[in-house]
Amino acid sequence: QSEKRLQELERNVQLMRQQQGQLQRRLREETEQKRRLEAEMSKRQHRVKELELKHEQQQKILKIKTEEIAAFQRKRRSGSNGSVVSL
């Protein structure tokens, strides 16, 4: 009976070693996937910052152009009393 018990324990140990190997492989795979996702996320965050900066710059340019147009229209309106306004 002790021989039977010993064989059963050896089988259990072998099974646990197999499970440990599978878990280690899975852990490596999950760790690699996490690394890839973090790298992708970092790249995308950088792209978002670039786009936000570009948007800010475009907004500034748009504001300047809008102010220039408004100033030109004011000048044109004030000059519409018969005088010629040159561009």
Secondary structure, 3 states (H helix, E strand, C coil): CHHHHHHHHHHHHHHHHHHHHHHHHHHHHHHHHHHHHHHHHHHHHHHHHHHHHHHHHHHHHHHHHHHHHHHHHHHHHHCCCCCCCCC
